[in-house]
Amino acid sequence: MIAPARLAAYEVLRAVNGGRADLPNALARVRTGLADERDRALAGEIAAGTLRWQAAFDHIVGEFARRPAEKLDPEVLDVLRLTAFQLLHLDRVPASAAVNDAVNLTRQVGKKSAAPLVNAVLRRISRERDRLPLPPRPTEGGWHLSHTGASPLSYLSITLSHPKWLVERWLERYGFEAAEAWAQFDNAPAALTLRANTLRATRDEVSASLAEHGVVTEPTRFAPDGLVVRSGNPLLTPLAGGGLFFVQDEASQLIAVFANAKPAERVLDLCAAPGGKTTAMAASMGDRGLVVSGDVRPRRMELLARTVAASRATCIRLVHADAAELLPFTEAFSCVLLDAPCSGLGTLRRDPDIRWRRRAEDLSPLADVQLRMLDRAAAVVQEDGRLVYATCSSEPEENEEVVSRFLTRHAEFRPAGARELPAAVQPFLTRDGYLRTLPFRDQLEGFFAAMVVKTKDLR
């Protein structure tokens, strides 16, 4: 019998690589069929880990099968990938059990004729795990082409399993060592990060409450209300879902800090689901003032409503709104936050499937939509109010270039100065006063934010 977690991981990979779902949605679907929490956790670990290292596995499979990986049936390739992950990255899984499951799974998915190939390739991977045919790291001082013939691009894109077009950009902007550190960051599983709901309790009080249920946490390094989970699972405690804390990445928490919402202000949060930044800003306002929070898709609005209800904030009002169209407001807001839909290329550690779903040609169309949203958001900012634009993208087309295009067509806005921004975000400010978290430098996901202030149009 095939282990339930491995079968579930295979189903996730087929959904993701077949273009039917992203990783979070695919995992949510299969987890409902797994009664044991340990199986749910293992299925997620296998699926996410396989996607992180997919390019390396494909290269190894191609070498050992003596044919390009893409020439194999997709079902067979996904069986090989997920089992390679178990053999190379999960020492608690016996190799013989993993290979036997792979052979049986190959037969079960209707690819019986490929079973001998699967068995041979996987047993060779297990035998040669210490001398796999992967491009080596270039020697120091020979980043362009070392004496071994290894190029940094091959090493980063194959051995460290990142899209070639993306690491080529990182190499050009930051150099080899930074690009390598970034790729290594993306390939390390991320710890669960929480934000204490300070409308209910302080960060220390939340940490103490979690400790009573066996969950050990420590404060985040930069976000003032964040907690990193070191052991235990807070989502399996009676505290889960009660609004005492929310799951939120530390870099995402910093965006709400950057917005600097104050008591009695009128704040608009566009593209707000799942609601982490909405509820964080309501907390920073002491639940005094008004936060209007909206999204466009009904399912996202349902998720947003649940988060807001759990927070117990009374200053939040929900609105169904499309940020790319005319907004149903006047120039009424002292702060507007546009956390724009983007490529997600700054979150490859938490969302490893994104690295294989995105292409360089996606960036320009995304940037055009982001600029249109900024135009709409600008129309409802009051004089002396501020507009905050944020993404979780690593790429300048979606970040600095969108802001530059916006400022060119909106003379009534100017970039905020560093002195106008909170102390907590100062370490992340660029020369232009924008917030940028860099994985290789900060050990945080790659987020971007810019604040522009509305003044009188001087044209």
Secondary structure, DSSP 8 states (H G I E B T S, - for coil): ---HHHHHHHHHHHHHHTTS--HHHHHHHHHTT--SHHHHHHHHHHHHHHHHTHHHHHHHHHHHHTS-GGGS-HHHHHHHHHHHHHHHH-TTS-HHHHHHHHHHHHHHTT-GGGHHHHHHHHHHHHHTTTS--------TT-SS--TT---HHHIIIIIS---HHHHHHHHHHH-HHHHHHHHHHHTS----EEEE-TTT--HHHHHHHHHTTT-EEEE-SS-TTEEEEEES-GGGSTTTTTTSEEE--HHHHHHHHHHT--TT-EEEEES-TT-HHHHHHHHHTTT-SEEEEEESSHHHHHHHHHHHHHHT-SSEEEEE--TTS--S--S-EEEEEEE-----TT-TTT-TTHHHH--GGGHHHHHHHHHHHHHHHHTTEEEEEEEEEEE----GGGTHHHHHHHHHH-TTEEE--GGGS-GGGGGGB-TTS-EE--HHHHSS---EEEEEEE-----
